Amino acid sequence: MTVRKAWIVAGSAVAAGLSFVMVLVVGVYLVAGNLAGGLSGGARNLAKGAVPAAYQALVEKWGNLCPAINPALLAAQLYQESGFNPRAQSAAAAQGIAQFIPGTWATHGIDGDGDGDRDVWDPADAIPSAASYDCTLASYVKDVPGDLKRNMLASYNAGAYAVIKYRGVPPYKETRNYVKTITTLEESFAAPVSRLDPSRQAAGAIAYAQKKLGTLYLWGGDGTAEDGGRFDCSGLTKAAYESVGVTLPRVANDQWNAGPHPARNELLPGDLVFFSDDLGNSRAIRHVGIYVGGGYMIDAPRTGAVIRFDPIDTPDYFGATRVTEDGAKALPTTV
């Protein structure tokens, strides 16, 4: 949604790019069936910059506290709970980056940094406490059949008693949604170690963005009649994926979490590509475009410019996200 440096693409490249993009997209989907049967998913280590640098070491350390959790899962919980905001407070009195309610904190809060106090507002205490609480819940349900991680998450939402009673994730809609949400978000915080499947909606999103080439940029623009059909960067990507039935968050740094993160040499058309002045912090992302292949994206770059093709290999390139429908659905509505 925010402005980045403009990168000039010659008019001839834009004209040639239209036919190039369509050939490339068709090629991607001719081989998609072969890729879909291959490896997917990823490791549980953190993706580059997925967690703000101030908390990365804590998440990496405490995310390995017990077999039921991992750094990516712990990061997904913190993002879902507070968006990594250490001053977050809910209407239900949940407090801090891990959103402990006072009663749970009194029982399960720990002095993570060893400074002699337990401060729910201090991430150095709250993040270790979140990991410790997860592991405690896992110990309660370790003998329950099924996947320990999912049973632990279900215990977090519904209580260990319910998991023990139903011998697994209980048949509560809210609990099952919570388990699915966190395990899906886990993928968006994990660093992949194998090839990712292509997005089935990518071709349609690119086709939508192509139709907007030449449209004047508007800060905060969503392409509505009130906006004169104009967009900013994240407004364009949101509208492009909305055209194929995938609802993304409004701002770029939240769109980053809508799926797993392919490496630069694994990009496919339709991947979202992101840019930042802080390459170690996904919350600092300030620009996004739609990758079309050959090192180019379609983006809405800045005030005074039009939607166009731009190169992605610039000093502020942060990384990419392969949007998935489940990944987009898992994102919290407010962070």
C-alpha positions in Angstrom: 0.0 0.0 0.0 2.9 2.3 0.6 5.2 3.9 -2.0 8.5 2.4 -3.2 11.1 3.7 -5.6 10.0 3.7 -9.3 11.8 1.4 -11.6 11.5 2.3 -15.3 10.6 -0.3 -17.9 10.8 0.6 -21.6 7.5 0.9 -23.4 8.6 -1.8 -25.9 9.1 -4.2 -23.0 5.6 -3.6 -21.8 4.1 -4.3 -25.2 6.1 -7.5 -25.6 5.4 -8.4 -22.0 1.7 -9.0 -22.6 2.2 -11.9 -25.0 5.1 -13.1 -23.0 3.0 -13.3 -19.8 0.2 -15.2 -21.4 2.6 -17.8 -22.9 4.3 -18.2 -19.6 1.1 -18.6 -17.6 -0.2 -21.2 -20.0 3.1 -23.1 -19.7 2.9 -23.0 -15.9 -0.6 -24.6 -15.9 0.4 -27.2 -18.5 2.9 -28.5 -16.0 0.9 -27.8 -12.8 -0.5 -31.2 -12.7 2.9 -32.7 -12.7 4.1 -30.4 -9.9 1.0 -31.0 -7.8 1.9 -34.6 -7.4 5.4 -33.7 -6.2 6.8 -32.4 -3.0 5.1 -29.6 -1.1 5.1 -28.0 2.3 8.2 -27.0 4.2 10.4 -27.2 7.2 9.5 -25.7 10.5 12.3 -23.2 10.6 11.2 -19.6 10.2 11.0 -18.0 6.8 13.2 -15.1 6.2 12.0 -12.0 8.1 8.7 -13.7 9.0 9.0 -12.6 12.7 10.1 -9.1 13.6 13.9 -9.1 14.3 13.3 -8.1 18.0 11.5 -11.4 18.6 13.1 -13.7 16.2 15.7 -15.2 18.6 13.1 -15.7 21.2 10.8 -17.5 18.8 13.6 -19.7 17.4 14.8 -20.6 20.9 11.5 -21.2 22.7 9.8 -22.7 19.6 11.9 -25.8 20.1 11.0 -26.2 23.7 9.2 -29.5 23.2 8.2 -31.8 20.2 4.7 -30.5 20.0 5.7 -27.1 18.9 8.2 -25.5 16.5 9.3 -21.9 15.7 6.9 -21.5 12.8 3.9 -22.7 14.9 4.8 -20.4 17.8 5.1 -17.5 15.4 1.7 -18.3 13.9 0.1 -18.3 17.3 1.7 -14.9 18.2 0.6 -13.4 14.9 -2.9 -14.7 15.3 -3.1 -13.5 18.9 -1.6 -10.0 18.6 0.1 -9.4 15.2 3.4 -9.3 17.3 2.1 -6.3 19.2 3.5 -6.4 22.8 1.0 -3.8 24.0 -2.1 -5.6 22.6 -5.1 -5.8 24.9 -8.4 -7.4 24.0 -11.9 -6.7 25.3 -11.7 -9.9 27.3 -8.6 -8.5 29.1 -6.1 -10.7 27.2 -2.8 -9.0 27.5 0.5 -8.7 25.6 2.1 -10.3 22.6 0.8 -13.7 23.5 -2.7 -12.5 24.8 -2.7 -14.2 28.2 -5.7 -13.6 30.3 -4.7 -12.7 33.9 -5.8 -16.1 35.4 -3.8 -18.1 32.9 -0.8 -15.8 33.3 -0.9 -16.2 37.1 -0.7 -20.0 36.6 1.5 -20.4 33.5 3.5 -17.2 33.1 7.3 -17.7 33.6 10.3 -15.5 34.1 11.7 -16.1 30.6 14.6 -13.7 30.8 15.6 -14.5 34.3 15.4 -10.9 35.6 13.4 -11.8 38.7 9.8 -10.9 37.5 7.1 -12.2 35.3 5.8 -9.4 33.1 3.0 -10.2 30.7 3.8 -7.1 28.7 7.4 -8.1 28.2 7.9 -10.4 25.1 11.0 -11.8 26.8 8.6 -13.3 29.4 5.5 -13.6 27.3 7.0 -15.6 24.4 8.7 -18.2 26.6 5.5 -18.4 28.6 3.4 -19.1 25.4 5.8 -21.9 24.4 5.9 -23.3 28.0 2.1 -23.2 28.1 1.8 -25.1 24.8 4.2 -27.7 26.1 2.3 -28.1 29.3 -0.9 -28.6 27.4 0.8 -31.1 25.2 1.9 -33.1 28.3 -1.7 -33.3 29.4 -2.8 -34.9 26.1 0.3 -36.9 25.2 -1.5 -40.2 25.5 -4.5 -39.1 23.4 -4.7 -40.8 20.0 -3.9 -38.7 17.0 -1.5 -35.9 16.1 0.1 -34.4 19.3 0.4 -30.9 17.7 -3.3 -30.7 16.8 -4.4 -32.1 20.1 -2.2 -29.5 21.8 -3.8 -26.7 19.8 -7.3 -28.1 20.5 -6.4 -28.1 24.2 -5.4 -24.4 23.9 -8.8 -23.6 22.6 -11.2 -26.0 24.3 -9.2 -27.3 27.3 -7.3 -30.5 27.7 -10.3 -32.2 29.3 -12.3 -31.9 26.1 -9.5 -33.4 24.1 -9.1 -36.3 26.5 -12.9 -36.8 26.6 -13.2 -37.0 22.8 -9.9 -38.8 22.4 -8.7 -36.1 19.9 -9.8 -32.8 18.6 -13.3 -32.3 19.9 -16.3 -31.8 17.6 -16.6 -28.1 18.3 -16.7 -25.9 15.2 -14.7 -23.1 16.9 -12.0 -25.5 18.1 -11.6 -27.2 14.7 -11.4 -23.8 13.0 -8.7 -22.8 15.4 -6.6 -25.9 14.8 -6.9 -25.4 11.1 -6.2 -21.7 11.3 -3.0 -22.1 13.3 -1.6 -25.1 11.3 -2.3 -23.2 8.0 -0.7 -20.1 9.3 2.3 -22.2 10.4 3.0 -22.8 6.7 3.2 -19.1 6.0 5.8 -18.6 8.8 7.9 -21.7 7.8 10.9 -21.8 5.4 10.1 -24.3 2.7 12.7 -26.9 1.9 11.1 -28.4 -1.2 9.2 -27.3 -4.3 5.8 -25.7 -3.6 2.8 -26.5 -5.7 1.6 -23.7 -8.1 -1.4 -21.7 -7.1 -4.5 -22.7 -9.1 -5.9 -19.1 -9.0 -2.7 -17.5 -10.3 -3.6 -17.2 -14.0 -6.9 -15.5 -13.2 -5.2 -13.0 -10.9 -2.6 -12.1 -13.5 -5.3 -11.7 -16.2 -7.1 -9.3 -13.9 -4.0 -7.2 -13.3 -3.1 -7.1 -17.0 -6.5 -5.5 -17.7 -5.5 -2.7 -15.3 -2.2 -1.8 -17.0 -1.9 1.9 -17.7 -4.4 2.8 -14.8 -3.2 5.7 -12.8 -2.1 5.0 -9.2 -4.2 6.2 -6.2 -3.0 6.0 -2.6 -5.6 3.8 -0.8 -7.3 2.9 -4.0 -9.4 -0.2 -4.2 -10.5 0.1 -7.8 -14.0 1.2 -6.8 -16.2 3.7 -8.7 -15.4 6.2 -5.9 -11.7 5.7 -6.6 -12.2 6.1 -10.3 -11.2 2.5 -10.9 -7.7 3.3 -9.5 -5.5 1.3 -7.1 -2.5 1.4 -4.9 -0.2 -1.6 -4.8 -2.0 -3.8 -2.2 -5.4 -2.7 -3.5 -4.4 -4.1 -6.9 -3.2 -7.4 -5.5 -6.3 -7.7 -3.3 -8.6 -7.1 -6.2 -6.8 -9.4 -8.5 -7.1 -12.4 -6.1 -10.6 -11.4 -5.1 -11.5 -11.8 -8.8 -10.7 -15.5 -8.5 -12.5 -16.0 -5.2 -9.5 -15.5 -2.8 -9.9 -12.7 -0.2 -6.6 -11.1 0.9 -6.0 -8.6 3.7 -5.9 -5.0 2.6 -2.3 -4.1 3.4 0.9 -5.6 1.9 2.5 -6.7 5.1 -0.5 -8.8 6.0 -0.8 -10.3 2.5 2.7 -11.7 3.1 1.2 -14.3 5.4 -1.3 -15.6 2.8 0.7 -18.7 2.0 4.2 -20.3 1.9 7.2 -18.5 0.6 9.0 -19.8 -2.5 12.7 -18.9 -3.0 13.7 -16.4 -5.7 14.6 -19.2 -8.1 11.3 -21.0 -7.5 9.0 -18.1 -8.4 6.0 -18.9 -10.6 3.5 -16.4 -12.2 0.9 -15.3 -9.8 3.2 -15.3 -6.7 3.0 -12.0 -4.8 6.4 -10.3 -4.5 7.2 -7.9 -1.6 9.6 -5.1 -1.0 10.9 -3.4 2.2 13.6 -1.1 3.5 14.0 -3.6 6.4 14.8 -7.0 4.9 14.6 -8.6 8.3 11.0 -7.8 9.3 7.9 -8.8 7.4 5.9 -6.2 9.3 7.9 -3.5 7.6 6.9 -4.6 4.1 5.7 -1.5 2.2 5.1 -2.7 -1.4 3.7 -5.7 -3.3 3.3 -6.8 -6.9 2.1 -9.8 -8.9 5.0 -11.8 -10.4 4.5 -12.6 -14.1 7.8 -14.4 -14.9 11.2 -13.4 -16.4 12.0 -11.3 -13.4 9.1 -8.9 -13.8 5.9 -8.1 -11.9 2.7 -6.1 -12.5 2.4 -3.4 -9.8 1.0 -0.1 -8.9 4.2 1.7 -8.0 3.6 5.2 -6.7 1.7 8.4 -7.0 2.0 9.9 -10.5 2.7 6.5 -12.1 0.5 3.9 -13.7 0.1 0.2 -13.2 2.9 -1.3 -15.3 5.6 -4.0 -15.5 8.5 -3.5 -13.2 11.6 -5.7 -12.5 11.7 -7.4 -9.1 15.4 -7.8 -8.7 16.0 -4.5 -6.8 17.8 -3.9 -3.5 14.6 -3.7 -1.6 13.2 -7.1 -2.7 12.0 -8.9 0.4 10.6 -12.2 -0.8 7.5 -13.9 -2.2 4.3 -15.6 -1.2 2.4 -18.3 -3.1 -1.2 -17.4 -2.2 -3.4 -20.2 -1.1 -7.1 -20.1 -0.4 -6.6 -21.7 3.0 -3.7 -19.4 3.8 -5.8 -16.3 3.0 -8.7 -17.6 5.0 -6.5 -18.3 8.0 -5.4 -14.7 8.4 -6.9 -12.7 11.3 -9.2 -9.9 10.3 -7.3 -7.5 12.5 -3.6 -7.7 13.6 
